């Protein structure tokens, strides 16, 4: 899989996270596909929260030059009573560049169509993961954060995700505007 690079979309200097997982950490995130690998999950998760703007650093500076960031957690129990369609509609409303035709195609590709009228509490872990991946790709956000994207996926879905990430890394019309940041434990 190729990894493209372009202009800097985000950078941080001497960043320390609120929980102390990161201390004096500096980073630069270019357009393209970036993998965040390492032992344990605390520091990677802390970095993802800082990048997404969910948390503010205790010290240091995080600079963003992106208009939209997509970081979803379909496993969260706060939306359990929504149907798959309802959850997707709510997420879609948050993104101006939402791609409804890509959403429909990926719902079919990930074999989710039969589940979309069910409440989320009836979804398996893998189906929730696939729902989040569909939304992440359909969002067309400038920055998409995928934390452990392969967790809970069956073989077919894992292969499809690999193909989608490869395509995203090679897409010439997006390599100057967006990035996908993937974290694995």
C-alpha positions in Angstrom: 0.0 0.0 0.0 1.4 3.4 -0.9 1.3 6.2 1.5 1.0 9.7 0.0 2.2 12.9 1.5 1.2 16.4 0.8 0.9 19.7 2.7 0.8 19.7 6.4 -2.8 19.6 7.7 -2.0 19.5 11.4 1.0 19.9 13.6 1.8 19.9 17.3 4.8 21.2 19.2 5.7 20.0 22.7 2.2 18.7 23.4 1.3 17.1 26.7 -2.0 15.3 27.1 -4.3 15.8 30.1 -3.8 12.2 31.4 -0.1 12.4 31.0 0.1 9.7 28.3 2.0 12.2 26.1 4.7 14.5 27.3 6.5 17.1 25.1 5.4 15.2 22.0 5.7 16.9 18.6 4.1 15.7 15.4 3.2 16.8 11.8 0.4 15.2 9.8 0.5 15.5 6.0 -2.2 14.9 3.5 -2.5 11.2 2.5 -2.6 8.0 4.5 -0.9 7.8 7.9 -0.6 4.8 10.2 -0.1 5.4 13.9 1.5 2.2 15.4 2.9 1.5 18.8 2.6 -0.6 22.0 -0.4 -0.1 24.2 -3.3 2.1 23.4 -3.2 5.0 25.9 -0.8 7.3 24.1 -2.3 6.6 20.6 -5.8 7.2 21.9 -4.7 10.4 23.7 -3.1 11.7 20.5 -6.3 10.9 18.5 -8.4 12.8 21.0 -6.0 15.8 20.8 -6.0 15.7 17.0 -9.8 15.5 16.9 -10.1 18.4 19.3 -12.0 16.3 21.9 -9.3 17.3 24.5 -7.1 20.3 24.8 -3.4 19.8 25.5 -2.1 20.6 29.0 0.8 22.3 27.3 2.1 22.8 23.8 0.3 23.9 20.7 -1.9 21.9 18.2 -2.4 23.7 14.9 -5.1 22.6 12.4 -5.6 23.6 8.8 -8.5 21.4 8.1 -12.2 22.3 7.9 -13.7 19.0 8.9 -12.6 16.1 11.1 -14.4 12.7 11.2 -13.8 10.6 14.4 -16.8 8.3 15.0 -17.5 5.7 17.7 -20.5 3.6 16.7 -19.8 1.3 19.6 -20.9 4.1 22.0 -24.0 3.1 23.9 -25.4 6.7 23.7 -27.1 6.0 20.4 -28.4 2.5 21.1 -32.0 3.3 20.4 -31.3 4.8 17.0 -31.6 2.5 13.9 -28.7 2.2 11.6 -30.4 4.5 9.2 -31.1 7.0 12.0 -27.5 7.0 13.2 -26.2 7.4 9.6 -28.6 10.3 8.9 -27.4 12.1 12.1 -23.8 11.6 11.1 -24.4 12.7 7.5 -26.0 15.9 8.7 -22.7 16.9 10.3 -20.7 16.9 7.0 -21.3 19.3 4.1 -19.5 17.0 1.6 -21.4 13.8 2.6 -21.5 11.3 -0.2 -24.9 9.5 -0.1 -24.1 7.4 -3.1 -20.9 6.1 -1.6 -22.8 5.5 1.7 -25.3 3.3 -0.2 -22.7 1.4 -2.1 -20.6 0.7 1.1 -23.7 -0.3 3.1 -24.2 -3.0 0.4 -20.4 -3.9 0.1 -20.2 -4.3 3.9 -23.4 -6.4 3.9 -25.2 -4.0 6.2 -28.5 -3.5 4.3 -30.4 -6.1 6.2 -29.4 -4.5 9.5 -30.0 -0.8 8.8 -33.6 -0.8 10.2 -32.5 -2.4 13.5 -31.7 -0.4 16.6 -27.9 -0.1 17.2 -28.1 -2.2 20.4 -29.0 -5.1 18.1 -25.9 -4.7 16.0 -22.9 -7.0 16.7 -19.5 -5.4 17.4 -18.4 -6.1 13.8 -21.6 -4.6 12.3 -21.2 -1.4 14.5 -17.6 -1.2 13.3 -18.7 -1.5 9.6 -21.4 1.1 10.2 -18.7 3.5 11.4 -16.4 2.8 8.5 -19.2 3.5 6.0 -19.8 6.8 7.7 -16.1 7.7 7.9 -15.6 7.2 4.1 -19.0 8.8 3.1 -18.2 11.9 5.3 -15.6 13.1 2.8 -14.0 14.9 5.8 -10.6 16.6 5.4 -9.3 14.4 8.2 -10.7 10.9 9.0 -9.5 9.3 12.3 -9.9 5.5 12.4 -9.0 4.0 15.7 -8.4 0.2 15.4 -10.4 0.0 12.2 -10.0 -3.7 11.7 -11.3 -4.7 15.2 -14.3 -7.0 14.9 -14.3 -7.3 11.1 -14.8 -10.5 9.3 -12.4 -11.5 6.5 -14.5 -10.0 3.7 -14.9 -6.7 5.5 -11.2 -6.5 6.4 -10.3 -7.0 2.8 -12.7 -4.4 1.7 -11.3 -1.9 4.3 -7.8 -2.6 3.0 -8.9 -1.9 -0.6 -10.7 1.4 0.6 -7.6 2.5 2.4 -5.4 1.7 -0.6 -7.7 3.7 -2.9 -7.8 6.6 -0.4 -4.0 6.7 -0.3 -3.7 6.7 -4.1 -6.6 9.1 -5.0 -5.0 12.1 -6.8 -7.9 14.4 -6.2 -7.7 14.0 -2.4 -4.0 13.7 -1.8 -3.6 17.4 -1.4 -6.7 18.0 0.8 -7.2 15.1 3.1 -5.7 12.4 5.2 -6.7 9.1 6.9 -5.0 8.4 10.2 -5.3 4.8 11.3 -4.3 3.6 14.8 -3.6 -0.1 15.6 -2.8 -1.6 18.9 
